[in-house]
Amino acid sequence: MDLSFLRDKSFMRTMLGLAIPISIQQLLAASLNMLDVVMVGQLGETSIAAIGLANQVFFLLILFLFGVTSGMAIFTAQYWGKKEVGNIRKVLGISLIVSLGVGLLFTLAAMLVPESIMRFYTEDVEVIELGSQYLRIVSISYIFMAITTAYFAILRSITMVKVTVVVSAIALALKTGIGYLLIFGIGPFPALGVRGAAIGTTIGWIFQCGLIIMLVYALKTPLAANPFTYFRFNRTFLGKVLKTAMPATANEVFWSVGFTIYHAVYARIGTDAIAAIQINATIEELAYVLFLGLGNACAVMVGNRIGEGKKEDAFEYARRFLILVVFVAFISGGLILFIGEPVIGFFDISIKAANSARILILIFSLTAWVRAINFILFVGVLRAGGDTRFAMFMELFSVWVIGVPAALIGGFVLHLPVYGVYLMVFIEELVKVFIITRRYISRKWIHELVNNPEAT
């Protein structure tokens, strides 16, 4: 294995300059999210399950938005390689239109029919009631989340990562502080429980949206222009962007809907099962901190090289990131085992739920390296190279032909415990890693999207 790239100061400086701020941002988000779950965990398994299942709506939305905005960022990364700021602003305009449309649909669904959404996951009346209260309040934040996500993706793709980190840190701290006051009723504040967590989350997203837009102009970033210029694109330009971005969006939708079905299966096993899954999810989020940093850095650096017409450099950069993420995954797996037991101890849950959480954490720690490879190749390599159609079909196959049937068979035919179903679902990751690794080696994923003369 060639590790000589570790002596490439230019590569390492750029990589660390992108990956570290994003990882810090994700670490703050994961840590404060864990704190939220721990606070709600003091209210018992039912509250943990209610928020965990209600947040499947948030999960679907954020992945949908991630698909839209990261698909658009493929173009902005390559345009940034060519220093075409005008086209970057137009891509932001398209991203805002699509993201706002999606955010509005999710807002209406969560606000108007929250009980129907919760019944998809569980038949527990108390869980449905608490989850519906949470959804009605937090749905207000979805529009602001859509705007923020669009701006964040474009700023990252043009290497302006630090501003997104600062904004996220402040907003997350605000959200957590308000949540703490309102969950437990500290001082003059009422004890609202699950509703308090929802109010804190909503205020955090509204604040985050306002702050990022203000800083875009105050810092005179490349996006600081008359907002109307964002939308001065013609049909040809729109079609070119959507042709590549929409498969990336579909990719996330197929995966996220499949993932939410996994959670529906877990929830049908029992309230203790979904509580264990939710605890494991907070641990997983911590593990993905470094994966996300490396994945975003890879997407920007590979996309920039393709935009500059340096295809071999793009392939070599992808190889380097693949080595780095596997190394990081093994370290993360060890850390997960170390912190797992203390984290479980924070929650007021049954012995059965605690034992299930221990086994889930063990399984994830041993399989993290496979998930890391898939993540870096999908998000950092194939998507950055514009190979979104292949990624979409791969996700369709792995989730819906392997993962979902495995979950349904494990849960409803074999009647396995939650960790047995979780392990069966992992089969789709194993199949996927072999196929997309071959795709990476073939170099067929490298597509120059912005070097062909087209109308803008």
C-alpha positions as CSV (number, residue, x, y, z in Angstrom):
1,M,0.0,0.0,0.0
2,D,1.5,3.3,-1.2
3,L,1.4,5.8,1.7
4,S,3.9,8.3,0.2
5,F,1.0,10.8,-0.2
6,L,1.3,11.5,3.5
7,R,4.4,13.5,2.6
8,D,2.5,15.5,0.1
9,K,2.2,18.8,2.0
10,S,-0.1,20.5,-0.4
11,F,-2.6,17.6,-0.4
12,M,-2.4,17.1,3.4
13,R,-2.8,20.8,4.0
14,T,-5.9,21.1,1.7
15,M,-7.4,17.9,3.0
16,L,-7.0,18.8,6.7
17,G,-8.2,22.4,6.0
18,L,-11.5,20.9,4.7
19,A,-11.9,17.8,6.7
20,I,-11.1,19.1,10.2
21,P,-13.6,22.0,10.3
22,I,-16.4,19.7,8.9
23,S,-15.5,17.0,11.4
24,I,-15.6,19.6,14.2
25,Q,-19.0,20.7,13.1
26,Q,-20.2,17.1,13.0
27,L,-18.7,16.4,16.3
28,L,-20.5,19.3,17.9
29,A,-23.7,18.2,16.2
30,A,-23.3,14.6,17.3
31,S,-22.3,15.5,20.8
32,L,-25.2,17.9,21.3
33,N,-27.6,15.4,19.7
34,M,-26.4,12.8,22.1
35,L,-27.0,15.2,24.9
36,D,-30.5,15.8,23.6
37,V,-31.2,12.0,23.5
38,V,-29.7,11.6,27.0
39,M,-31.9,14.4,28.4
40,V,-35.0,12.9,26.8
41,G,-33.8,9.5,28.0
42,Q,-34.4,10.6,31.6
43,L,-38.1,10.6,30.7
44,G,-38.0,6.8,29.9
45,E,-38.1,4.4,27.0
46,T,-41.4,5.7,25.6
47,S,-40.0,9.2,25.1
48,I,-36.8,7.9,23.5
49,A,-38.9,5.8,21.1
50,A,-41.3,8.7,20.3
51,I,-38.5,11.2,19.4
52,G,-36.5,8.5,17.6
53,L,-39.5,7.6,15.4
54,A,-40.7,11.2,14.9
55,N,-37.2,12.1,13.8
56,Q,-37.4,9.6,11.0
57,V,-39.3,12.4,9.2
58,F,-36.4,14.8,9.9
59,F,-34.0,12.0,8.7
60,L,-35.9,11.6,5.4
61,L,-35.9,15.3,4.9
62,I,-32.3,15.9,5.7
63,L,-31.2,13.1,3.4
64,F,-33.5,14.4,0.6
65,L,-32.0,17.8,1.0
66,F,-28.5,16.3,1.2
67,G,-29.1,14.5,-2.1
68,V,-30.4,17.7,-3.7
69,T,-27.6,20.0,-2.4
70,S,-24.7,17.6,-2.8
71,G,-25.9,16.8,-6.3
72,M,-25.8,20.6,-7.0
73,A,-22.4,20.9,-5.3
74,I,-20.9,18.5,-7.9
75,F,-21.3,21.5,-10.3
76,T,-20.2,24.2,-7.9
77,A,-17.0,22.3,-6.9
78,Q,-16.1,21.9,-10.6
79,Y,-17.1,25.5,-11.4
80,W,-14.9,26.6,-8.5
81,G,-12.0,24.8,-10.1
82,K,-12.6,27.1,-13.1
83,K,-13.4,30.2,-11.0
84,E,-16.8,30.7,-12.6
85,V,-18.6,32.5,-9.7
86,G,-21.6,33.5,-11.8
87,N,-22.6,29.9,-12.5
88,I,-22.0,28.9,-8.9
89,R,-24.7,31.5,-7.9
90,K,-27.1,30.1,-10.5
91,V,-26.6,26.6,-9.1
92,L,-27.4,27.9,-5.6
93,G,-30.6,29.4,-7.0
94,I,-31.7,26.0,-8.4
95,S,-30.8,24.4,-5.1
96,L,-32.9,26.8,-3.1
97,I,-35.9,26.3,-5.4
98,V,-35.9,22.5,-5.1
99,S,-35.0,22.5,-1.4
100,L,-37.7,24.9,-0.5
101,G,-40.3,22.9,-2.4
102,V,-39.3,19.7,-0.6
103,G,-39.2,21.5,2.8
104,L,-42.7,22.8,2.3
105,L,-44.1,19.3,1.5
106,F,-42.5,17.9,4.6
107,T,-43.8,20.8,6.7
108,L,-47.4,20.2,5.6
109,A,-47.2,16.5,6.2
110,A,-45.7,16.7,9.7
111,M,-48.1,19.5,10.7
112,L,-51.3,18.1,9.3
113,V,-51.1,14.3,9.7
114,P,-48.5,13.5,12.3
115,E,-50.6,10.7,13.8
116,S,-50.7,8.9,10.5
117,I,-46.9,9.2,10.1
118,M,-46.3,7.8,13.6
119,R,-48.7,4.9,13.0
120,F,-46.6,3.7,10.1
121,Y,-43.8,2.9,12.6
122,T,-45.7,1.8,15.8
123,E,-49.0,0.8,17.3
124,D,-48.0,2.1,20.8
125,V,-50.6,4.7,21.6
126,E,-48.4,6.7,24.0
127,V,-45.5,6.7,21.5
128,I,-47.8,8.0,18.8
129,E,-49.2,10.7,21.0
130,L,-45.8,12.0,22.1
131,G,-44.3,11.7,18.6
132,S,-47.2,13.7,17.1
133,Q,-46.7,16.5,19.6
134,Y,-43.1,16.7,18.7
135,L,-43.7,16.6,14.9
136,R,-46.3,19.4,15.0
137,I,-43.9,21.8,16.6
138,V,-40.7,20.8,14.8
139,S,-42.3,20.9,11.4
140,I,-42.0,24.7,11.5
141,S,-38.2,24.3,11.3
142,Y,-38.2,22.4,8.0
143,I,-38.3,25.4,5.7
144,F,-35.4,27.0,7.5
145,M,-33.5,23.7,7.4
146,A,-34.0,23.6,3.6
147,I,-32.5,27.1,3.1
148,T,-29.6,26.5,5.5
149,T,-28.7,23.1,3.9
150,A,-28.5,24.7,0.4
151,Y,-26.2,27.5,1.6
152,F,-24.0,25.1,3.6
153,A,-23.5,22.7,0.6
154,I,-22.4,25.5,-1.8
155,L,-20.1,27.2,0.8
156,R,-18.4,23.8,1.5
157,S,-17.9,23.1,-2.2
158,I,-16.1,26.4,-2.7
159,T,-13.9,25.6,0.4
160,M,-15.6,28.1,2.7
161,V,-16.0,25.5,5.5
162,K,-15.1,27.5,8.6
163,V,-18.1,29.8,8.4
164,T,-20.5,26.8,8.3
165,V,-18.7,25.4,11.4
166,V,-19.1,28.6,13.4
167,V,-22.8,29.0,12.5
168,S,-23.5,25.4,13.4
169,A,-21.7,25.5,16.7
170,I,-23.6,28.6,17.8
171,A,-27.0,27.3,16.7
172,L,-26.5,23.9,18.2
173,A,-25.5,25.4,21.5
174,L,-28.6,27.6,21.5
175,K,-30.8,24.6,20.6
176,T,-29.4,22.4,23.4
177,G,-29.6,25.2,26.0
178,I,-33.3,26.0,25.2
179,G,-34.1,22.2,25.0
180,Y,-32.6,21.7,28.5
181,L,-34.5,24.5,30.0
182,L,-37.8,23.4,28.5
183,I,-37.5,19.6,28.8
184,F,-37.0,19.7,32.6
185,G,-38.5,23.1,33.4
186,I,-35.5,24.9,34.8
187,G,-36.2,28.2,36.7
188,P,-39.1,30.1,35.3
189,F,-39.4,27.8,32.3
190,P,-42.2,25.2,32.1
191,A,-41.3,21.4,32.0
192,L,-42.6,20.5,28.6
193,G,-40.7,17.2,28.1
194,V,-40.7,16.1,24.4
195,R,-42.4,19.3,23.3
196,G,-39.5,21.3,24.9
197,A,-37.0,19.3,22.8
198,A,-39.0,20.2,19.7
199,I,-39.1,23.9,20.6
200,G,-35.4,24.0,21.1
201,T,-34.7,22.3,17.8
202,T,-37.0,24.7,15.9
203,I,-35.5,27.8,17.4
204,G,-32.0,26.5,16.6
205,W,-32.8,26.0,12.9
206,I,-34.5,29.4,12.5
207,F,-31.5,31.1,14.1
208,Q,-29.0,29.1,12.0
209,C,-30.7,30.1,8.8
210,G,-30.8,33.8,9.6
211,L,-27.1,33.8,10.8
212,I,-25.7,32.0,7.7
213,I,-27.5,34.4,5.3
214,M,-26.3,37.4,7.3
215,L,-22.6,36.1,7.3
216,V,-22.7,35.4,3.6
217,Y,-23.1,39.1,2.9
218,A,-21.2,40.4,5.9
219,L,-18.1,38.4,5.0
220,K,-18.5,39.3,1.3
221,T,-18.4,35.7,0.2
222,P,-18.7,34.7,-3.5
223,L,-22.4,34.2,-2.8
224,A,-22.9,37.8,-1.7
225,A,-24.9,39.1,-4.6
226,N,-28.3,40.4,-5.4
227,P,-30.5,37.3,-4.7
228,F,-32.3,37.8,-8.0
229,T,-29.1,36.9,-9.8
230,Y,-29.3,33.4,-8.3
231,F,-32.3,32.7,-10.5
232,R,-31.1,34.1,-13.8
233,F,-30.5,30.8,-15.5
234,N,-32.0,29.5,-18.7
235,R,-33.7,26.2,-19.4
236,T,-30.6,24.6,-20.9
237,F,-28.5,25.3,-17.8
238,L,-31.4,24.1,-15.5
239,G,-31.7,20.9,-17.4
240,K,-27.9,20.3,-17.3
241,V,-27.8,20.7,-13.5
242,L,-30.9,18.7,-12.8
243,K,-29.9,15.8,-15.1
244,T,-26.9,15.2,-12.8
245,A,-28.3,16.4,-9.4
246,M,-31.7,14.5,-9.5
247,P,-30.2,11.0,-9.6
248,A,-28.2,12.0,-6.5
249,T,-31.4,13.1,-4.9
250,A,-33.2,9.9,-5.9
251,N,-30.2,8.0,-4.5
252,E,-30.8,9.5,-1.1
253,V,-34.5,9.1,-1.2
254,F,-34.3,5.4,-2.1
255,W,-31.8,4.8,0.7
256,S,-33.6,6.9,3.3
257,V,-37.0,5.4,2.6
258,G,-35.4,1.9,2.9
259,F,-33.7,3.0,6.1
260,T,-37.0,4.3,7.6
261,I,-38.6,0.9,6.8
262,Y,-35.8,-0.7,8.8
263,H,-36.8,1.5,11.7
264,A,-40.5,0.5,11.2
265,V,-39.4,-3.2,11.5
266,Y,-37.3,-2.4,14.6
267,A,-40.3,-0.6,16.2
268,R,-42.6,-3.5,15.6
269,I,-40.2,-5.7,17.6
270,G,-40.9,-3.6,20.6
271,T,-40.5,-0.2,22.3
272,D,-37.3,-1.5,24.0
273,A,-36.0,-2.4,20.6
274,I,-36.4,1.0,19.1
275,A,-35.0,2.6,22.2
276,A,-31.9,0.4,21.8
277,I,-31.6,1.4,18.1
278,Q,-31.9,5.1,19.0
279,I,-29.1,4.8,21.6
280,N,-26.9,3.0,19.0
281,A,-27.7,5.7,16.4
282,T,-26.2,8.3,18.7
283,I,-23.0,6.3,18.9
284,E,-23.0,5.8,15.1
285,E,-23.4,9.5,14.6
286,L,-20.2,10.1,16.7
287,A,-18.4,7.5,14.6
288,Y,-19.4,9.2,11.4
289,V,-17.9,12.5,12.5
290,L,-14.6,11.8,10.8
291,F,-16.2,9.9,7.9
292,L,-18.2,13.0,7.0
293,G,-15.2,15.3,7.2
294,L,-13.2,13.1,4.9
295,G,-16.1,12.5,2.6
296,N,-16.9,16.2,2.1
297,A,-13.2,17.0,1.7
298,C,-12.9,14.2,-0.9
299,A,-15.9,15.4,-2.9
300,V,-14.5,19.0,-3.0
301,M,-10.9,18.1,-3.9
302,V,-11.9,15.4,-6.5
303,G,-14.5,17.7,-8.0
304,N,-12.0,20.6,-8.2
305,R,-9.5,18.4,-10.0
306,I,-12.0,17.2,-12.5
307,G,-13.1,20.8,-13.1
308,E,-9.4,21.6,-13.9
309,G,-9.3,18.7,-16.4
310,K,-6.9,16.6,-14.2
311,K,-8.6,13.2,-14.3
312,E,-5.6,11.2,-13.1
313,D,-5.1,13.5,-10.1
314,A,-8.8,13.0,-9.3
315,F,-8.4,9.2,-9.3
316,E,-5.3,9.4,-7.2
317,Y,-6.9,11.7,-4.7
318,A,-9.8,9.2,-4.4
319,R,-7.3,6.4,-3.7
320,R,-5.7,8.5,-0.9
321,F,-9.1,9.2,0.7
322,L,-10.0,5.6,0.6
323,I,-6.9,4.6,2.5
324,L,-7.5,7.3,5.1
325,V,-11.1,6.5,5.7
326,V,-10.4,2.8,6.3
327,F,-7.6,3.7,8.8
328,V,-10.0,6.1,10.6
329,A,-12.8,3.5,10.6
330,F,-10.7,1.0,12.6
331,I,-9.7,3.7,15.1
332,S,-13.4,4.7,15.4
333,G,-14.5,1.1,15.9
334,G,-12.2,0.8,18.9
335,L,-13.4,4.1,20.4
336,I,-17.0,3.0,20.0
337,L,-16.4,-0.1,22.1
338,F,-14.7,2.0,24.8
339,I,-17.5,4.6,25.2
340,G,-20.4,2.3,24.6
341,E,-21.0,1.1,28.1
342,P,-20.7,4.6,29.8
343,V,-23.2,6.0,27.2
344,I,-25.8,3.3,27.9
345,G,-25.5,4.0,31.6
346,F,-26.9,7.5,31.0
347,F,-30.3,6.2,30.0
348,D,-33.2,5.2,32.2
349,I,-34.1,2.0,30.2
350,S,-34.9,-1.6,30.9
351,I,-32.2,-4.4,31.2
352,K,-33.5,-5.9,27.9
353,A,-33.1,-2.6,26.0
354,A,-29.6,-2.0,27.5
355,N,-28.4,-5.5,26.5
356,S,-29.7,-5.0,23.0
357,A,-27.9,-1.7,22.8
358,R,-24.6,-3.3,23.8
359,I,-24.9,-5.9,21.1
360,L,-25.8,-3.3,18.4
361,I,-22.8,-1.2,19.4
362,L,-20.5,-4.2,19.2
363,I,-21.8,-5.1,15.7
364,F,-21.4,-1.5,14.4
365,S,-17.9,-1.2,15.8
366,L,-16.8,-4.4,14.0
367,T,-18.4,-3.4,10.7
368,A,-17.7,0.4,10.6
369,W,-14.8,0.0,8.1
370,V,-17.2,-1.5,5.4
371,R,-19.7,1.3,5.9
372,A,-16.8,3.9,5.7
373,I,-15.6,2.5,2.3
374,N,-19.2,2.7,0.9
375,F,-19.6,6.2,2.2
376,I,-16.4,7.6,0.8
377,L,-16.9,6.0,-2.6
378,F,-20.6,7.1,-2.9
379,V,-20.4,10.6,-1.5
380,G,-16.8,11.6,-2.0
381,V,-15.9,9.8,-5.3
382,L,-18.8,8.7,-7.5
383,R,-20.9,11.7,-6.7
384,A,-18.0,14.2,-7.1
385,G,-17.3,12.6,-10.5
386,G,-20.8,13.1,-11.7
387,D,-21.5,9.3,-11.7
388,T,-24.9,9.8,-10.1
389,R,-26.9,7.5,-12.3
390,F,-24.8,4.5,-11.4
391,A,-24.9,5.4,-7.7
392,M,-28.7,5.7,-7.9
393,F,-29.2,2.3,-9.5
394,M,-26.6,0.7,-7.0
395,E,-28.6,2.1,-4.1
396,L,-31.9,0.9,-5.5
397,F,-30.5,-2.6,-5.9
398,S,-28.7,-2.8,-2.5
399,V,-31.5,-1.4,-0.4
400,W,-34.6,-2.7,-2.1
401,V,-33.4,-6.0,-3.4
402,I,-31.2,-7.0,-0.4
403,G,-31.7,-4.7,2.7
404,V,-35.5,-4.3,2.9
405,P,-36.3,-7.9,2.2
406,A,-33.6,-9.0,4.7
407,A,-35.2,-6.7,7.4
408,L,-38.7,-8.0,6.7
409,I,-37.6,-11.6,6.8
410,G,-35.6,-11.1,9.9
411,G,-38.3,-9.3,11.8
412,F,-41.5,-10.9,10.6
413,V,-40.5,-14.4,9.4
414,L,-37.6,-15.4,11.6
415,H,-38.7,-13.2,14.5
416,L,-35.1,-12.3,15.3
417,P,-34.2,-9.9,18.1
418,V,-33.5,-6.3,17.0
419,Y,-29.7,-7.0,16.8
420,G,-30.4,-10.0,14.6
421,V,-32.4,-7.9,12.1
422,Y,-29.7,-5.2,12.3
423,L,-27.1,-7.8,11.3
424,M,-29.2,-9.1,8.4
425,V,-29.6,-5.5,7.1
426,F,-25.8,-5.2,7.0
427,I,-25.7,-7.8,4.2
428,E,-26.5,-5.0,1.7
429,E,-23.4,-3.1,2.8
430,L,-21.2,-6.1,2.1
431,V,-22.7,-6.6,-1.4
432,K,-22.4,-2.9,-2.2
433,V,-18.7,-2.6,-1.2
434,F,-17.6,-5.1,-3.8
435,I,-19.6,-3.6,-6.7
436,I,-18.7,0.1,-6.1
437,T,-15.0,-0.7,-5.5
438,R,-14.9,-2.2,-9.0
439,R,-16.6,0.9,-10.3
440,Y,-14.0,3.1,-8.7
441,I,-11.1,1.0,-10.2
442,S,-12.7,1.2,-13.7
443,R,-12.4,5.0,-13.7
444,K,-15.9,5.1,-15.5
445,W,-17.1,7.4,-12.7
446,I,-15.1,10.4,-13.9
447,H,-17.3,12.8,-15.9
448,E,-16.3,16.4,-16.8
449,L,-19.6,18.3,-16.3
450,V,-18.6,21.9,-16.7
451,N,-15.9,21.9,-19.5
452,N,-18.4,21.3,-22.3
453,P,-19.7,24.5,-23.9
454,E,-23.3,24.8,-23.1
455,A,-25.6,27.8,-22.6
456,T,-25.8,29.2,-19.2
